[in-house]
């Protein structure tokens, strides 16, 4: 599973599989200690070359990866691919029960990236699709999905805002209970000290993000976009804060004003990956729910000008991600996806820019 250029089939999945093995061999707290993860990775994959990776997931994520410890790497990788892709497929099928569009989605460049990296893109895509698409129809299920998304908390920042804006208090409560219960269970099973290790790891990762060696070109966030183009860290952070607040306001307004669950989910799924400064190109499947519903609306209600062409471009172009180190390919694609979705939402809500009165 090591290619001639030294890259891995499964990419980041090596971290999940190695973390599961380390969990049972050395304990839950070991992975948060500097150097432990890389030592285990180097021992498990000597043909890959030296690793420089870090364990940055909360203790709740151990519940996700623990079953992988019983499997060999190839079996674990393909099991992970089948389960996470199946979860995303089931979630998206609940939004639009039509097999041909789903086939097109899972033949896209972003789906290919999600598969070969072995990351969490399909899993987080499924959770956001359920959390946003079912909030009115099945609020308890939606809230549980939102609570489970706390295994990658940076991707669910806008969900409480959306629920509060629409008055989805049952979903809000279910999300809060699920998140707190999951955190408490992880502290009981793995030890409260693992949470201290997690926050220490996050602090260290924040310091690394200020270094020149961080792969900013792989981020889809405004912060990553600015840093890739050489902007100072202070300016990049300011851009991210402004963008996150604007995205939160957009989601709040859509969920407050629109009664369409489709429009609400399009807004949430398109904005969620951009609201966090720490979202990589392999999280692009989160956009699937928004773009799938956009395609449904275009098919049933008519396409906006150039909408179909832009959607075709977004279907193919992610195969070129992450791209060169000095050009923010993933961020530009993410911005284009959000702009396309926001345009559809604004059109369907009937919002227009106010016209200036002339004397």
NUFIBA-508423 format. One record per residue (C-alpha): residue number from 1; x, y, z. Coordinates in steps of 0.1 Angstrom, whole numbers, always signed. Example, Ala and Ser with C-alpha at 12.3 -4.5 7.8 and 13.67 -1.06 7.14 Angstrom:
2
1, +123, -45, +78
2, +137, -11, +71
! end
This chain:
359
1, +0, +0, +0
2, +30, +23, -4
3, +33, +37, -39
4, +67, +42, -57
5, +67, +79, -48
6, +65, +71, -11
7, +28, +81, -7
8, +3, +58, +10
9, -29, +44, -4
10, -52, +54, +24
11, -31, +85, +32
12, -43, +98, +65
13, -60, +66, +74
14, -26, +53, +85
15, -31, +76, +115
16, -65, +61, +124
17, -53, +25, +121
18, -21, +32, +141
19, -40, +52, +167
20, -63, +22, +172
21, -33, -1, +177
22, -16, +23, +200
23, -48, +28, +221
24, -47, -9, +232
25, -9, -12, +233
26, +0, +19, +252
27, -32, +35, +264
28, -54, +64, +253
29, -31, +91, +267
30, +0, +80, +248
31, -10, +95, +214
32, -11, +130, +228
33, +26, +127, +239
34, +50, +142, +213
35, +67, +117, +191
36, +47, +86, +201
37, +24, +86, +170
38, +53, +91, +146
39, +73, +63, +162
40, +44, +39, +158
41, +38, +50, +122
42, +75, +46, +113
43, +75, +11, +128
44, +43, +1, +110
45, +51, +16, +76
46, +90, +16, +72
47, +87, +18, +34
48, +68, +50, +36
49, +97, +71, +50
50, +96, +92, +81
51, +63, +105, +93
52, +57, +140, +108
53, +21, +138, +119
54, +2, +145, +151
55, -29, +131, +169
56, -53, +160, +172
57, -86, +143, +177
58, -107, +145, +209
59, -109, +114, +231
60, -144, +108, +218
61, -128, +99, +184
62, -113, +67, +200
63, -148, +52, +199
64, -147, +56, +161
65, -112, +41, +155
66, -111, +14, +182
67, -126, -14, +161
68, -98, -9, +135
69, -73, -24, +160
70, -85, -59, +153
71, -79, -57, +115
72, -49, -57, +92
73, -42, -25, +74
74, -57, -34, +40
75, -88, -49, +57
76, -92, -19, +80
77, -88, +6, +51
78, -114, -10, +28
79, -138, -16, +57
80, -135, +20, +66
81, -141, +30, +30
82, -172, +8, +27
83, -187, +19, +60
84, -181, +57, +57
85, -191, +58, +20
86, -222, +37, +28
87, -232, +62, +56
88, -228, +91, +32
89, -248, +73, +5
90, -276, +65, +29
91, -277, +101, +42
92, -278, +116, +8
93, -304, +92, -5
94, -327, +104, +23
95, -324, +138, +6
96, -330, +128, -30
97, -341, +92, -36
98, -327, +89, -72
99, -298, +66, -79
100, -284, +83, -110
101, -276, +116, -93
102, -261, +97, -64
103, -239, +78, -88
104, -227, +110, -103
105, -219, +124, -68
106, -198, +94, -59
107, -180, +95, -92
108, -168, +130, -86
109, -133, +143, -80
110, -141, +152, -44
111, -153, +116, -37
112, -121, +102, -52
113, -101, +124, -29
114, -122, +113, +1
115, -115, +77, -8
116, -78, +78, -14
117, -70, +99, +16
118, -90, +76, +39
119, -101, +106, +59
120, -134, +115, +76
121, -150, +134, +47
122, -177, +108, +40
123, -185, +104, +78
124, -188, +141, +84
125, -208, +146, +52
126, -233, +120, +64
127, -236, +136, +99
128, -241, +171, +86
129, -266, +160, +60
130, -287, +143, +87
131, -282, +171, +113
132, -293, +198, +88
133, -318, +179, +66
134, -338, +162, +94
135, -340, +190, +120
136, -377, +196, +113
137, -388, +161, +103
138, -369, +140, +128
139, -354, +164, +153
140, -341, +137, +178
141, -322, +119, +150
142, -308, +152, +137
143, -297, +163, +171
144, -280, +130, +178
145, -261, +133, +144
146, -251, +169, +154
147, -239, +156, +188
148, -219, +128, +172
149, -202, +154, +150
150, -184, +166, +181
151, -157, +140, +172
152, -146, +167, +148
153, -161, +198, +166
154, -147, +224, +143
155, -170, +213, +115
156, -202, +217, +136
157, -198, +253, +147
158, -228, +266, +127
159, -253, +239, +137
160, -263, +254, +171
161, -268, +288, +154
162, -290, +271, +127
163, -311, +253, +153
164, -315, +284, +175
165, -325, +305, +145
166, -352, +281, +134
167, -364, +272, +169
168, -354, +236, +165
169, -351, +232, +203
170, -357, +194, +204
171, -328, +189, +179
172, -307, +215, +199
173, -314, +196, +231
174, -306, +162, +216
175, -274, +175, +202
176, -263, +190, +236
177, -272, +158, +255
178, -254, +136, +229
179, -223, +157, +229
180, -220, +159, +266
181, -228, +123, +271
182, -202, +113, +246
183, -176, +135, +262
184, -184, +121, +297
185, -183, +85, +284
186, -149, +91, +269
187, -136, +106, +301
188, -149, +76, +321
189, -135, +50, +297
190, -102, +66, +287
191, -96, +89, +317
192, -101, +126, +322
193, -64, +132, +316
194, -69, +124, +279
195, -89, +156, +276
196, -60, +176, +291
197, -38, +159, +266
198, -61, +168, +238
199, -62, +205, +247
200, -25, +206, +250
201, -22, +190, +216
202, -46, +217, +202
203, -24, +244, +217
204, +7, +229, +201
205, -11, +226, +168
206, -20, +262, +169
207, +16, +271, +173
208, +25, +249, +143
209, +0, +266, +122
210, +20, +298, +126
211, +51, +282, +111
212, +60, +283, +74
213, +61, +245, +71
214, +23, +241, +77
215, +5, +229, +45
216, -18, +259, +42
217, -24, +251, +5
218, -44, +221, +16
219, -69, +241, +36
220, -103, +252, +22
221, -107, +280, +48
222, -103, +318, +42
223, -74, +316, +66
224, -57, +289, +45
225, -63, +309, +14
226, -47, +340, +28
227, -17, +322, +43
228, -11, +303, +10
229, -8, +336, -8
230, +17, +349, +18
231, -5, +371, +40
232, +6, +377, +76
233, -9, +354, +102
234, -27, +383, +118
235, -44, +393, +86
236, -53, +357, +78
237, -69, +353, +112
238, -88, +386, +108
239, -101, +374, +74
240, -112, +341, +90
241, -130, +358, +119
242, -149, +381, +95
243, -157, +352, +72
244, -169, +330, +100
245, -191, +357, +114
246, -206, +364, +80
247, -212, +327, +74
248, -229, +325, +108
249, -251, +354, +99
250, -260, +339, +65
251, -270, +306, +81
252, -289, +323, +108
253, -309, +344, +83
254, -317, +314, +60
255, -328, +292, +89
256, -348, +320, +104
257, -366, +332, +73
258, -369, +301, +51
259, -394, +273, +58
260, -377, +250, +32
261, -355, +224, +48
262, -338, +220, +14
263, -327, +257, +14
264, -317, +254, +50
265, -295, +224, +44
266, -279, +239, +13
267, -269, +270, +33
268, -256, +250, +63
269, -237, +223, +43
270, -221, +250, +21
271, -211, +273, +49
272, -199, +247, +76
273, -165, +238, +60
274, -156, +274, +55
275, -165, +286, +91
276, -136, +267, +106
277, -100, +278, +99
278, -90, +241, +102
279, -107, +223, +74
280, -87, +204, +47
281, -96, +195, +11
282, -106, +160, +21
283, -136, +175, +39
284, -151, +185, +5
285, -177, +157, +7
286, -195, +179, +32
287, -205, +200, +2
288, -223, +170, -14
289, -256, +175, +4
290, -257, +212, -7
291, -247, +205, -43
292, -270, +175, -46
293, -300, +195, -35
294, -289, +223, -58
295, -289, +199, -87
296, -324, +186, -77
297, -337, +222, -76
298, -321, +229, -110
299, -336, +197, -125
300, -371, +203, -111
301, -374, +241, -111
302, -350, +252, -139
303, -313, +261, -138
304, -300, +296, -132
305, -276, +311, -157
306, -243, +291, -158
307, -253, +271, -128
308, -251, +238, -146
309, -217, +246, -160
310, -203, +256, -127
311, -217, +224, -111
312, -199, +204, -138
313, -167, +221, -131
314, -170, +214, -94
315, -177, +178, -102
316, -143, +174, -120
317, -118, +199, -107
318, -112, +185, -72
319, -91, +158, -88
320, -63, +184, -90
321, -64, +191, -52
322, -44, +200, -32
323, -24, +215, -60
324, +9, +235, -58
325, +20, +248, -25
326, +19, +285, -36
327, -17, +284, -50
328, -48, +278, -30
329, -67, +254, -53
330, -89, +237, -25
331, -99, +271, -11
332, -109, +285, -44
333, -130, +254, -52
334, -147, +257, -18
335, -154, +294, -23
336, -169, +286, -57
337, -191, +258, -42
338, -204, +282, -15
339, -210, +310, -39
340, -230, +287, -62
341, -251, +274, -33
342, -256, +308, -17
343, -269, +321, -51
344, -294, +293, -53
345, -306, +299, -18
346, -310, +337, -23
347, -329, +331, -55
348, -353, +306, -40
349, -359, +328, -9
350, -368, +356, -33
351, -343, +380, -17
352, -332, +410, -37
353, -307, +437, -31
354, -325, +470, -22
355, -326, +495, -50
356, -313, +530, -45
357, -339, +557, -49
358, -332, +585, -73
359, -345, +620, -69
! end
